[in-house]
Amino acid sequence: MALLASLRSRVFAATAVMAVLPIAAALAFAATRLAQQAEADLARGLREAARLSDQYHLAQRETMGERALLMADLPKLKAAVATADPPTVEPLARDYREQVRSDVFAVWDRQGRALVSLGVPAGQLPPCARQERCVFLAEPGRLLETASVPVLLSGEPPELLGRLALGLALDDALATRLAGLTGCQVAVAWKGSIQASTLPRVHDRDLLAVAARPGVVRLTLGGDDYVALRQPIGSDPASPFVLVLRSRGEARRPLATLRSALTATALVAVAASLLLSYAVARTVTRPLAALTDAMKEVSATGDLTRKLAPGGRWDDEDARLLARTFNTLTDSIARFQREAALRERLSALGRLSTVIAHEVRNPLMIIKGSLRALTRLGSPPEEIREAAADIDQEVARLDRIVGDVLDFARPLKVDAAPTDLGALCRDAARAALEGQAAIAVRFVLDASLAPWVTDGERLRAVLVNLVTNARDSVLARRAGTPDQRPEPAKIEIGCRRLPAGSVLLWVEDEGEGIAAADLPQVFEPYFTTKRTGTGLGLPIARKVVDALGGVIRLESWLGQGTRIEIELGEAAPGPARTEAP
């Protein structure tokens, strides 16, 4: 089903099936009809061949009878027969036989004695018949058909001088002539034997097996399929018959050629249908694909200026309407985004103003109070020194607030260079935990990690910020439960290479942790859970990590601790980016 997962595949499959099925059905119907028609034509041709064979034989018989009547009326033959002398009749009979080209030429006298027998031994001649009729004689390799007529002397009544018989040989030569006339194989059968045949005589037994069956009969001879039809010679059931056979393979060869042509045409039609189906599917789904690609690009890049082309020449009005609607939608979303960004900046500016007003006011009040102490006459030196220290501390606090705001607001310039991450972690921990004997630091550093190309100063500042937060968290928890935590609080700092080729740095503490409801807001500007925090530490850290081409993640459990991870990829950091406060 994966092949039909896309709309284009389903449209293509549906249109292809709708195009191919009628072609296949038409081809199957045409092939069936052609096969049926070929069989019908074969049977019709076989019957026509049998009819032609019968007509040819009848024509030969009639010609033989007419020639016999003409010969019997010749004066020379009458005079020779009247002598009843065989030597007198024989030369004349041979001459006449050559003229009429008769296979048999026999003459009897008035007593029925054979005077001449040409073409057949005298002992095989049938008795002289008293009326005109056809007689069949079987000889080795051929069958003879004879017709006898009386030889009469004119008078009232005519005097019978004898009889004349002409004969036609139903042999292989006749079968060959019939085969040439009908285009079929021909065999002549009589009294349970094949007398003549155009087929090899090894098939005589098979031919006799189907000769007794009426109608069109199918049989196999020498590996080839035939259809056969018997045609009786004469109306007498005992008469010989002609067996006409036609090869089904030869008769169906034009059908095979036509079927091949139909198949080739169908394949071309199917190929054209598939191409047309694909074109239709592509035309239907191309606007949707363009829309999907545009939405993916917008989702990946956030670029709401992405537009769809107005449509090609083959796109329908719905596709053009879809493109116009999408472009209008992106314009509306881009306008809304600009307005939302403006509102967000104004809101951020308002929050910043509130935070700065709150954070700056307290140091200013302390500085103001300290100045009053300095302006009083006769103030003890200790009070003056204490006031000066307070002023210095609050000025540093103001400077830190202003520095955080500037770091968050201004663009970052990244200067990448090979950096020893292990040494960087130790240096950041030393800077953030100086003088904190109550905190135990555990380093988990990969000694085999090669120098990493990154901005070491920016990354160090981030680590100092994270370790400082961890320090404040563990100290706040320790202050809340002094009797239950006599041992030093623990902070773990580590770095190691990941199988994917990136590097992972982390800071994990056993501090107070962060409530689950506050976790989604920890990277938002000006959100803080500390009394004196500005809420810009973690946003600045995320901004730096993003500029370094990495990802920062935070996990925390209230009352148990917090773990922050920084994953840096192998790619060199990109150019500095400006982020709105």
C-alpha positions in Angstrom: 0.0 0.0 0.0 3.0 2.3 0.2 2.9 2.7 -3.6 -0.6 4.3 -3.2 0.3 6.5 -0.3 0.5 9.7 -2.4 -2.4 11.4 -4.2 -0.5 11.3 -7.4 0.0 7.5 -7.2 -3.7 7.0 -6.5 -4.9 9.3 -9.3 -2.4 7.7 -11.7 -3.5 4.2 -10.7 -7.2 5.0 -11.0 -6.8 6.7 -14.5 -4.5 3.9 -15.6 -6.9 1.2 -14.6 -9.8 3.1 -16.3 -7.7 3.4 -19.5 -6.2 -0.1 -19.5 -9.2 -2.2 -18.5 -11.4 -1.2 -21.6 -8.4 -1.9 -23.9 -7.8 -5.3 -22.3 -11.5 -6.1 -22.4 -11.7 -5.1 -26.1 -8.6 -7.1 -26.9 -9.9 -10.2 -25.1 -13.3 -9.8 -26.8 -11.7 -9.3 -30.2 -9.4 -12.3 -29.7 -12.3 -14.5 -28.7 -14.4 -13.3 -31.6 -11.6 -13.8 -34.0 -11.0 -17.3 -32.8 -14.7 -18.1 -33.1 -14.8 -16.5 -36.6 -11.7 -18.4 -37.6 -13.2 -21.7 -36.5 -16.4 -20.9 -38.3 -14.5 -19.9 -41.4 -12.5 -23.1 -41.2 -15.6 -25.2 -41.1 -17.2 -23.2 -43.9 -14.1 -23.5 -46.0 -14.0 -27.2 -45.3 -17.6 -27.6 -46.5 -16.9 -25.5 -49.6 -13.8 -27.7 -50.4 -16.0 -30.8 -50.1 -18.6 -29.3 -52.4 -15.9 -28.4 -54.9 -14.5 -31.9 -54.7 -17.9 -33.4 -55.3 -18.6 -31.0 -58.2 -15.2 -31.8 -59.8 -15.9 -35.5 -59.6 -19.4 -35.2 -61.0 -18.0 -33.1 -63.9 -15.4 -35.8 -64.5 -18.1 -38.6 -64.4 -20.4 -36.7 -66.7 -17.6 -36.0 -69.1 -16.6 -39.7 -69.0 -20.2 -40.7 -69.7 -20.6 -38.3 -72.6 -17.3 -39.5 -74.2 -18.4 -43.1 -73.8 -21.7 -42.3 -75.7 -19.7 -40.5 -78.5 -17.2 -43.4 -78.8 -20.1 -45.9 -78.9 -21.6 -44.1 -81.9 -18.5 -44.0 -84.0 -18.9 -46.2 -87.2 -15.4 -47.5 -87.0 -15.9 -48.8 -83.5 -19.3 -50.3 -84.4 -17.7 -52.1 -87.4 -14.8 -53.4 -85.3 -17.2 -54.6 -82.5 -19.4 -56.3 -85.1 -16.5 -58.5 -86.1 -16.2 -59.7 -82.5 -12.4 -60.1 -83.3 -10.1 -58.8 -80.4 -7.1 -58.1 -82.8 -9.4 -56.0 -84.9 -10.8 -54.0 -82.0 -7.6 -53.5 -80.0 -5.7 -51.1 -82.3 -8.8 -48.9 -82.7 -9.4 -49.0 -78.9 -5.9 -47.9 -78.1 -6.2 -45.0 -80.5 -9.5 -43.9 -79.1 -8.2 -44.3 -75.5 -5.4 -41.9 -76.3 -7.8 -39.4 -77.7 -10.2 -39.4 -74.8 -7.4 -39.9 -72.2 -9.4 -42.5 -70.3 -7.8 -44.6 -67.6 -9.9 -47.6 -68.6 -11.2 -48.6 -72.1 -13.0 -51.9 -72.3 -15.2 -53.4 -75.1 -17.6 -56.4 -74.9 -19.3 -58.2 -77.8 -23.0 -59.0 -77.9 -22.5 -62.2 -76.0 -20.8 -60.3 -73.2 -17.3 -61.6 -73.9 -14.5 -59.0 -73.3 -12.9 -58.1 -76.6 -10.5 -55.4 -75.3 -9.5 -54.4 -71.7 -7.1 -51.4 -71.6 -6.0 -50.0 -68.2 -7.3 -52.9 -66.2 -6.7 -56.7 -66.4 -9.5 -58.5 -68.2 -10.0 -60.8 -65.3 -10.9 -57.9 -63.1 -13.5 -56.4 -65.4 -17.1 -56.6 -64.1 -19.7 -58.5 -66.1 -21.1 -56.6 -69.0 -24.0 -54.6 -67.7 -27.2 -54.2 -69.8 -27.7 -50.6 -68.7 -25.7 -47.5 -68.1 -24.3 -47.5 -64.6 -21.1 -46.8 -62.7 -19.0 -49.6 -61.2 -16.1 -49.2 -58.8 -13.1 -51.5 -59.0 -10.3 -51.6 -56.5 -6.7 -52.2 -57.6 -3.5 -51.9 -55.6 -2.9 -48.2 -55.1 -6.0 -46.9 -56.9 -9.7 -47.1 -57.3 -11.4 -47.3 -60.7 -14.8 -45.9 -61.6 -16.3 -47.2 -64.9 -19.3 -46.3 -66.9 -20.6 -48.6 -69.6 -22.8 -47.7 -72.6 -24.3 -50.0 -75.4 -22.9 -50.1 -78.9 -26.0 -50.1 -81.1 -26.5 -50.5 -84.9 -29.1 -48.2 -86.3 -32.4 -49.8 -87.2 -35.9 -50.5 -86.0 -35.3 -51.7 -83.4 -31.6 -51.0 -82.9 -29.3 -54.0 -82.9 -27.0 -54.5 -79.9 -23.5 -55.1 -81.2 -21.8 -55.0 -77.8 -20.9 -52.6 -74.9 -18.2 -49.9 -74.3 -16.9 -49.0 -70.9 -14.7 -45.9 -70.0 -13.1 -45.6 -66.6 -11.7 -42.9 -64.3 -9.0 -43.7 -61.8 -9.5 -42.3 -58.3 -5.8 -42.4 -57.3 -3.2 -40.2 -55.8 -3.0 -38.0 -58.9 -6.8 -37.3 -58.7 -6.3 -36.6 -54.9 -3.5 -34.2 -55.8 -5.7 -32.4 -58.3 -8.5 -32.1 -55.8 -6.0 -30.8 -53.2 -4.8 -28.1 -55.6 -8.4 -27.2 -56.4 -9.6 -27.0 -52.8 -6.4 -26.1 -50.9 -6.9 -29.0 -48.6 -5.5 -32.4 -48.0 -7.6 -35.1 -49.8 -8.0 -38.8 -49.2 -10.3 -41.4 -51.0 -11.7 -44.3 -49.0 -13.7 -47.3 -49.9 -14.6 -50.5 -48.1 -12.4 -49.9 -45.0 -9.2 -48.8 -46.8 -7.7 -45.6 -48.0 -7.4 -45.9 -51.8 -5.7 -42.5 -52.5 -4.3 -39.8 -50.3 -2.1 -36.6 -50.4 -1.0 -37.4 -46.8 1.7 -39.9 -45.9 0.2 -43.4 -45.8 1.2 -43.9 -42.2 -1.9 -41.8 -41.4 -4.3 -44.2 -43.1 -5.5 -45.8 -39.9 -6.2 -42.4 -38.3 -8.1 -41.3 -41.4 -10.3 -44.3 -41.4 -11.0 -43.8 -37.7 -12.6 -40.4 -38.4 -14.1 -41.3 -41.8 -17.1 -43.0 -40.2 -18.0 -39.9 -38.2 -20.3 -37.4 -39.8 -19.8 -33.7 -39.9 -16.7 -31.7 -39.2 -14.3 -33.8 -37.1 -11.0 -32.7 -35.3 -8.0 -35.0 -35.4 -4.2 -34.9 -34.9 -1.8 -36.1 -37.6 1.9 -35.9 -37.1 1.6 -33.3 -34.3 -0.6 -31.0 -36.4 -4.3 -30.4 -35.8 -6.7 -31.0 -38.6 -10.4 -30.7 -39.2 -11.9 -33.3 -41.6 -15.2 -33.7 -43.5 -16.3 -36.7 -45.5 -18.1 -36.3 -48.9 -19.8 -39.4 -50.4 -19.3 -40.1 -54.1 -22.8 -40.8 -55.3 -26.0 -41.6 -53.4 -25.2 -45.2 -52.8 -24.2 -45.8 -49.1 -21.7 -48.3 -50.4 -20.0 -45.9 -52.7 -16.6 -44.5 -51.9 -16.2 -41.1 -50.3 -13.7 -38.3 -50.3 -12.2 -37.2 -47.0 -11.2 -33.5 -47.1 -8.8 -32.2 -44.4 -7.5 -28.8 -43.6 -4.8 -27.9 -41.1 -5.9 -25.8 -38.2 -2.4 -24.4 -37.8 -2.3 -23.1 -41.3 -5.8 -21.8 -41.2 -5.1 -20.0 -37.9 -1.8 -18.6 -39.0 -3.4 -15.4 -40.3 -5.3 -15.2 -37.1 -2.0 -15.4 -35.1 -0.6 -12.6 -37.3 -3.7 -10.5 -36.7 -3.6 -11.3 -33.0 0.0 -10.2 -32.8 -0.9 -7.0 -34.6 -3.8 -6.5 -32.2 -1.5 -7.2 -29.2 1.1 -4.8 -30.5 -1.6 -2.1 -31.0 -3.0 -2.8 -27.6 0.5 -2.4 -26.0 1.0 0.8 -27.8 -2.5 2.0 -26.7 -1.7 0.9 -23.1 1.6 2.7 -23.1 -0.1 5.8 -24.5 -2.8 5.4 -21.9 -0.3 5.1 -19.1 1.6 8.2 -20.3 -1.7 10.1 -20.5 -2.7 8.8 -17.1 0.6 10.0 -15.6 0.2 13.4 -17.3 -3.3 13.7 -15.9 -2.2 12.6 -12.5 0.7 15.1 -12.6 -1.5 17.9 -13.8 -4.0 17.2 -11.1 -1.5 16.8 -8.2 1.2 19.3 -9.3 -0.5 22.3 -7.7 -1.0 20.3 -4.5 2.6 19.2 -4.6 3.7 22.8 -5.1 1.5 23.8 -2.2 3.0 21.0 0.0 6.5 22.0 -0.8 5.9 25.6 -0.1 4.3 24.8 3.2 7.3 22.6 4.1 9.7 25.4 3.2 7.7 27.9 5.2 7.7 25.4 8.2 11.4 24.8 7.9 12.6 28.3 7.3 9.8 30.5 8.7 9.9 32.5 5.4 6.4 33.6 4.9 7.3 35.4 1.7 7.3 32.1 -0.2 4.9 32.4 -3.1 3.3 29.9 -5.5 3.6 30.3 -9.2 0.3 31.4 -10.8 0.1 28.1 -12.7 1.2 26.6 -16.0 -0.6 26.4 -19.3 -2.1 23.0 -18.5 -3.3 23.9 -14.9 -7.0 24.4 -14.5 -8.8 27.2 -12.8 -9.0 25.4 -9.5 -5.1 25.2 -9.4 -4.8 28.9 -10.2 -7.4 29.7 -7.5 -5.4 27.5 -5.0 -2.2 29.4 -5.8 -3.9 32.8 -5.4 -5.5 31.7 -2.2 -2.2 30.4 -0.8 -0.4 33.6 -1.7 -3.1 35.7 -0.1 -2.9 33.6 3.0 0.9 33.9 3.2 0.6 37.7 2.8 -1.9 37.8 5.6 0.2 35.6 7.8 3.3 37.6 7.1 1.4 40.8 7.9 0.1 39.3 11.1 3.6 38.1 12.0 5.0 41.6 11.5 2.3 43.0 13.7 2.8 40.3 16.3 6.5 40.9 16.3 5.9 44.6 16.7 3.5 43.9 19.6 6.0 41.5 21.1 8.8 44.0 20.9 6.6 46.6 22.5 5.6 44.2 25.2 9.2 43.2 25.7 10.2 46.8 25.9 7.5 47.4 28.5 8.7 44.4 30.5 12.3 45.6 30.1 11.3 49.0 31.3 9.6 47.5 34.3 12.6 45.3 35.1 15.1 48.0 34.7 13.0 50.4 36.7 12.7 47.9 39.5 16.3 46.7 39.4 17.8 50.2 39.0 15.6 51.8 41.7 16.9 49.6 44.5 20.6 50.3 43.9 19.8 54.0 43.4 18.0 54.2 46.8 20.9 52.5 48.5 23.4 54.9 46.8 21.2 57.8 47.8 21.2 56.6 51.4 24.9 56.1 51.4 25.5 59.6 50.0 23.4 61.1 52.8 25.7 59.3 55.3 28.7 60.7 53.6 27.4 64.2 53.6 26.7 64.3 57.3 29.3 66.2 59.3 31.2 64.2 61.9 30.4 60.8 60.5 32.8 58.1 61.9 35.4 56.7 59.4 33.9 53.2 59.7 30.4 54.6 58.6 32.1 56.4 55.7 33.9 53.3 54.6 30.7 51.2 54.8 28.8 53.8 52.8 31.5 53.9 50.1 31.5 50.1 50.0 27.7 50.0 49.5 28.0 52.6 46.7 30.7 50.6 45.0 28.6 47.4 45.3 25.5 48.9 43.9 27.3 50.6 41.1 28.7 47.1 40.1 25.1 45.8 40.3 23.9 48.5 38.0 26.7 47.8 35.6 25.8 44.1 35.6 22.2 44.9 34.8 23.1 47.2 32.0 25.6 44.6 30.7 22.9 41.8 30.7 20.5 44.1 28.8 23.1 45.0 26.2 24.3 41.3 25.8 20.7 40.3 25.1 19.9 43.1 22.8 23.0 43.5 20.6 24.2 41.2 17.8 26.7 38.5 18.7 30.0 38.3 16.8 31.4 34.7 16.9 35.1 34.2 16.7 35.7 30.4 16.2 39.0 28.8 17.2 40.2 25.4 18.5 39.3 25.3 22.2 40.1 22.8 25.0 36.7 22.1 26.4 38.0 20.4 29.5 40.1 23.3 30.5 37.2 25.6 29.6 34.9 23.7 32.0 37.5 23.9 34.8 38.1 27.6 34.3 34.4 28.4 34.3 33.9 26.4 37.5 36.8 28.2 39.2 35.5 31.6 38.2 31.9 30.9 39.4 32.8 29.0 42.6 35.7 31.0 43.9 35.6 31.0 47.7 32.7 28.5 47.9 34.2 25.8 50.1 30.8 24.5 50.9 30.3 23.3 47.3 31.9 20.1 46.0 32.6 20.1 42.2 32.8 16.8 40.3 34.3 17.0 36.8 33.4 14.3 34.2 35.7 15.2 31.3 36.6 13.1 28.2 40.4 13.1 28.2 40.4 11.9 24.5 38.3 14.8 23.3 40.3 16.9 20.8 40.2 20.7 20.7 36.8 21.8 19.4 36.3 24.7 17.0 34.1 27.2 18.7 34.1 30.6 20.4 35.7 29.8 23.7 35.0 33.2 25.4 31.3 33.1 24.5 31.0 29.5 25.6 32.9 30.2 28.9 30.5 33.1 29.7 27.6 30.7 29.2 29.2 28.0 31.4 30.0 30.6 34.1 26.3 31.7 34.0 25.1 28.1 34.3 27.5 27.2 37.1 26.5 30.4 39.0 22.8 29.4 38.7 23.7 25.9 40.0 25.7 27.5 42.9 22.8 29.7 43.9 20.4 26.8 43.7 22.4 24.5 45.9 23.2 27.2 48.4 19.5 28.2 48.6 18.6 24.5 49.3 21.4 24.1 51.8 20.2 27.2 53.6 16.7 25.9 53.8 17.7 22.6 55.4 21.0 23.2 57.4 20.7 20.3 59.7 19.9 17.7 57.0 22.7 18.5 54.6 26.0 18.7 56.6 28.1 17.4 53.7 29.1 19.8 50.9 26.6 20.4 48.1 27.5 18.8 44.8 27.7 20.2 41.3 28.8 18.0 38.3 30.4 19.6 35.2 31.3 17.4 32.2 31.9 17.1 28.5 32.1 14.1 26.1 31.9 13.3 22.4 28.6 11.8 21.2 28.4 8.9 18.6 26.7 11.3 16.1 29.9 13.4 15.9 28.8 16.2 18.2 30.0 17.2 21.7 27.9 17.4 24.9 28.6 19.7 27.8 26.5 19.6 31.0 26.1 21.2 34.4 24.1 19.2 37.0 23.3 20.3 40.5 21.5 19.1 43.6 19.8 22.4 44.2 16.2 23.4 44.8 15.1 22.6 41.2 12.4 24.4 39.2 8.7 23.7 39.4 7.1 21.9 36.4 4.8 24.8 35.7 7.8 27.2 35.4 9.9 25.0 33.0 8.3 26.2 29.8 9.2 29.9 30.7 12.8 29.5 31.8 14.2 30.6 28.5 11.9 33.6 28.2 13.4 37.0 28.7 12.8 38.6 32.2 11.4 35.5 33.7 13.3 34.6 37.0 12.7 32.7 40.2 15.5 34.5 42.0 14.8 37.6 44.1 17.7 39.6 42.6 17.7 38.1 39.0 17.0 40.0 35.8 15.6 37.0 33.9 18.2 37.4 31.1 20.8 34.8 32.1 19.3 31.7 30.4 17.9 33.7 27.4 21.4 35.1 26.8 22.8 31.6 27.2 20.4 30.2 24.6 21.2 33.1 22.2 24.9 32.3 22.5 24.4 28.6 22.0 22.2 29.2 18.9 24.9 31.4 17.5 27.5 28.7 18.1 25.3 26.2 16.1 24.2 24.2 19.1 21.2 23.3 21.2 20.6 23.9 24.9 18.2 21.7 26.9 17.1 21.9 30.6 15.6 19.3 32.9 14.7 20.0 36.5 12.9 18.3 39.4 11.6 20.4 42.2 13.5 19.6 45.4 16.0 17.4 43.6 18.1 19.5 41.2 18.6 20.6 37.7 20.5 19.4 34.6 21.4 21.7 31.7 22.9 20.3 28.5 24.6 22.0 25.6 25.1 20.0 22.4 27.4 21.5 19.8 27.6 20.1 16.3 30.7 19.6 14.2 29.8 22.4 11.7 31.5 25.7 12.2 29.3 28.4 13.8 27.4 30.6 11.4 27.5 34.4 11.2 26.3 36.5 14.1 22.6 37.0 14.3 20.6 39.8 15.8 17.7 38.9 18.1 15.1 41.4 19.3 15.0 41.7 23.1 
